[in-house]
Amino acid sequence: MGGWRGCEPYSEVFSTEKGRKDFTQSTARIIQQYNANGIDLDWEYPVVTGPLGHPYSAADKDNFTVLITKNLKR
């Protein structure tokens, strides 16, 4: 999920607890639906602009860390 061009919504989505929760719940549904063993979450360079002026914030690194450490635990 993501990559250089696919990470455009991450800054906004991961900036709130609701966004992080919605993301993790929908990701869990996808994993269950396709019987996957996990995901590859690829956010290229949080805190810097991506291609085509993707939004970014100084808080991206911290928000991404919260997503990984608190929302994506089993």
Buried (B, 14 or more C-beta within 10 A) or exposed (E): EBEEEBBBEBBBBBBEEEBBEEBBEEBEEEEEEEEEEEEEBEBBEBBEEBEEEBEBBEBBEBBBEBBBEEBBEE
